[in-house]
Amino acid sequence: MLAWESLLDTLPTSISDVALWTAVVVLSYAFALRVAVWTKHNVLLHPLLLSSMLVLLFALGLTTPVTEVVEHISILYWLLGPVTVALALPVYSQISVIKKLGGRILLPILLGGTLAPLTAWLVFWLSGLEEVLQLTILTKSITTPLAMDTAKIIGGIPELSVLFLMITGIFSAIIIGPLLTQLHIKDDRISGLSLGTIAHAIGTAKALQISEQAGAFATLALCVNGIATAIIMSAVLG
C-alpha cells in the first residue's frame, strides 16, 4: 500500500497531462528504436538521443517548460526502481562465475567508479566552472534515481545530472566496444564491467545485447558503483 501511495503522490493533478506526456515519451522512444534499426544503429541517431530531441521539440511546440514535462512523466521515474531490481535476473544466472572471482571483481568497479567522476570533476574545476556544476558532474556515472537524489544531497542540480548521465552513457556505450576491440580484449566479463561501471544503465543495455554474461557483469557493476558512489558522496559532500 505504501508503494502505491508513494506512486500516487508523485502524480501531478492533471491526469490528462500525465497521459499525454507519458505517451509522448514512450512513442518517441519506440520511434527512435525503429529509426535505429532503419539506419543500422547509426551512432548519431542513438535512440535515447533522438527520442530526447523529439520530446524537447514537442515541449517547445506546446510551450511547456521542461520542469513541467519532468513532473508529468514522474510515473516513468518511479518505474526505474522496479526495472533496476529486475536486472538482478541476469546476475543470478551468472552467480557461479561471479562467486569464483570473489572480491577481485570489486577492484575494477571501484577503481573505474572513482576515476571517472574525479576526472570529469577535474576538467570542470580547471575550466573554472561554477561549483554547482562541478558537484553535479560527480554523479555522471551512476543510474538515474541514485544520481538525482545524490546530486540534490551534495548541492548539485538533479535535472542537470540526467543530462550528464545521458551524455556519459551514450558516448561511453559508443566508444567502449571499439576501444576494447583495439586492445584485443574479447572477454565478455570485462566488457560488461566496463559498460556497467562507466555507462550505467545505457551501458548495461548495450552489454545485454552482447551476451547474457556481459549483461550480468554490467548489472553488477551498475549496482555496486551506484550504491558505493551515492553513499560515499552523500557522506563526504552532503
C-alpha positions in Angstrom: 0.0 0.0 0.0 2.8 2.4 0.9 4.4 1.9 -2.5 1.2 2.8 -4.3 0.7 5.8 -2.1 4.2 6.9 -2.9 3.4 6.5 -6.6 0.2 8.5 -6.4 2.0 11.3 -4.5 4.3 11.7 -7.5 1.5 12.3 -10.0 0.5 15.8 -10.9 -3.1 16.9 -10.5 -4.0 16.7 -14.2 -4.2 13.0 -15.3 -4.6 14.2 -18.9 -1.2 15.8 -18.8 0.3 12.6 -17.3 -1.3 10.5 -20.1 -0.2 13.0 -22.8 3.4 13.3 -21.9 3.9 9.6 -20.9 2.5 8.7 -24.4 4.8 11.3 -26.0 7.9 9.8 -24.3 7.0 6.2 -24.9 6.0 6.8 -28.6 9.1 8.9 -29.2 11.4 6.2 -27.8 9.5 3.5 -29.8 10.0 5.6 -33.0 13.7 6.2 -32.2 14.2 2.4 -31.8 12.7 1.9 -35.2 14.9 4.6 -36.7 18.0 2.9 -35.1 17.1 -0.3 -37.0 16.5 1.5 -40.3 19.8 3.3 -40.0 21.7 0.2 -38.8 22.3 1.7 -35.4 24.0 4.9 -36.6 25.8 6.4 -33.6 24.5 9.9 -34.3 20.9 8.6 -34.1 21.1 6.8 -30.7 17.5 6.0 -29.5 18.0 8.0 -26.3 19.4 11.0 -28.1 16.8 11.0 -30.8 13.8 10.4 -28.5 15.0 13.2 -26.2 15.2 15.6 -29.1 11.7 14.6 -30.2 10.3 15.2 -26.7 12.1 18.5 -26.5 10.7 19.6 -29.8 7.2 18.6 -28.7 7.6 20.6 -25.5 8.8 23.6 -27.4 5.9 23.3 -29.8 3.4 23.3 -26.9 5.5 25.9 -25.0 5.6 23.6 -22.0 8.6 24.1 -19.6 10.9 21.2 -19.2 10.3 21.2 -15.5 6.6 20.6 -16.1 7.4 17.8 -18.5 9.5 16.1 -15.9 6.7 16.4 -13.4 4.2 14.9 -15.8 6.3 11.8 -16.5 7.1 11.2 -12.9 5.5 7.8 -13.1 8.2 6.7 -15.5 10.9 7.7 -13.0 9.0 5.7 -10.4 9.2 2.6 -12.7 13.0 2.9 -12.8 13.1 1.3 -9.3 11.4 -1.9 -10.2 13.2 -2.1 -13.6 16.6 -1.8 -11.8 15.6 -4.6 -9.3 14.6 -6.8 -12.3 18.2 -6.6 -13.5 19.1 -9.0 -10.7 17.9 -11.8 -13.0 20.9 -11.9 -15.3 23.2 -11.6 -12.3 21.6 -14.7 -10.8 22.2 -16.6 -14.0 25.9 -15.9 -13.7 26.2 -16.2 -9.9 28.6 -19.2 -10.1 31.0 -17.3 -12.3 30.8 -14.3 -10.0 31.4 -16.4 -6.9 34.6 -17.8 -8.4 36.0 -14.3 -8.9 35.1 -13.3 -5.4 36.5 -9.9 -4.2 38.6 -9.5 -7.3 35.6 -8.3 -9.2 35.2 -5.3 -6.9 38.6 -3.7 -7.7 37.9 -2.7 -11.3 34.4 -1.4 -10.4 35.6 0.7 -7.5 38.6 2.0 -9.4 36.6 2.9 -12.5 33.8 4.3 -10.4 36.3 6.6 -8.6 38.4 7.7 -11.6 35.6 8.5 -14.0 33.8 11.2 -11.9 37.0 12.6 -10.5 38.5 13.1 -13.9 35.3 14.9 -15.1 35.3 17.0 -11.9 38.9 17.9 -12.5 38.1 19.1 -16.1 35.3 21.2 -14.8 37.4 22.6 -12.0 40.3 23.5 -14.3 37.8 25.2 -16.6 36.7 27.4 -13.8 33.0 26.3 -14.0 30.6 27.0 -11.1 30.8 24.8 -8.1 27.2 23.6 -8.6 28.2 22.2 -12.0 31.3 20.6 -10.5 29.2 18.8 -7.9 26.6 17.7 -10.4 29.2 16.1 -12.8 30.3 13.9 -10.0 27.1 11.9 -10.4 27.6 11.2 -14.1 28.3 7.5 -14.0 25.5 6.2 -11.7 22.0 5.3 -12.6 19.3 8.0 -12.8 17.4 7.5 -9.5 20.6 7.5 -7.4 22.2 10.3 -9.5 19.3 12.7 -9.0 19.0 12.0 -5.3 22.8 12.2 -4.8 23.0 15.4 -6.8 20.4 17.0 -4.6 22.1 15.9 -1.4 25.6 17.2 -2.3 24.3 20.5 -3.7 24.2 19.8 -7.4 21.3 20.1 -9.9 19.2 16.9 -10.1 17.7 17.7 -13.5 21.1 18.6 -15.0 22.6 15.3 -13.6 20.2 13.5 -16.0 21.7 15.3 -19.0 25.2 14.5 -17.8 24.1 10.9 -17.4 22.7 10.7 -20.9 25.8 12.2 -22.5 28.1 9.9 -20.5 26.1 6.8 -21.2 25.7 7.3 -24.9 29.3 8.4 -25.5 30.7 5.6 -23.4 28.4 2.9 -24.9 29.7 4.0 -28.3 33.4 4.0 -27.7 34.0 1.2 -25.1 33.3 -1.6 -27.6 35.7 -0.4 -30.3 38.3 0.5 -27.6 38.2 -3.0 -26.2 38.5 -4.4 -29.7 41.6 -2.2 -30.4 43.1 -3.6 -27.1 42.3 -7.1 -28.3 40.0 -7.7 -25.3 37.3 -10.2 -26.1 36.2 -11.2 -22.6 32.5 -10.5 -22.1 33.1 -10.1 -18.3 35.5 -7.2 -18.9 33.1 -5.7 -21.5 30.2 -5.9 -19.0 32.2 -4.4 -16.1 33.4 -1.6 -18.3 30.0 -0.7 -19.6 28.2 -1.0 -16.3 30.7 1.0 -14.3 31.2 3.9 -16.7 28.0 4.0 -18.8 25.5 2.9 -16.1 22.0 1.8 -17.4 22.7 2.7 -21.0 25.9 0.7 -20.9 24.1 -2.2 -19.2 21.5 -2.3 -22.0 24.4 -2.4 -24.5 26.1 -5.2 -22.6 22.8 -7.2 -22.6 23.0 -7.0 -26.4 26.5 -8.6 -26.3 25.7 -11.6 -24.2 24.0 -12.7 -21.0 27.3 -12.8 -19.2 28.2 -9.3 -20.3 24.8 -8.1 -19.1 25.2 -9.8 -15.8 28.6 -8.3 -15.1 27.4 -4.9 -16.3 24.4 -5.1 -13.9 26.7 -6.0 -11.0 28.9 -3.1 -11.8 26.0 -0.7 -12.2 24.6 -1.6 -8.8 27.9 -1.7 -6.8 29.2 1.5 -8.4 25.9 3.3 -8.0 25.4 2.4 -4.3 29.1 3.0 -3.3 29.2 6.3 -5.1 25.9 7.5 -3.7 26.8 6.6 -0.1 30.4 8.0 -0.2 29.4 11.3 -1.9 26.5 11.8 0.4 28.6 11.2 3.4 31.6 13.3 2.3 29.8 16.2 0.5 26.3 16.1 1.8 
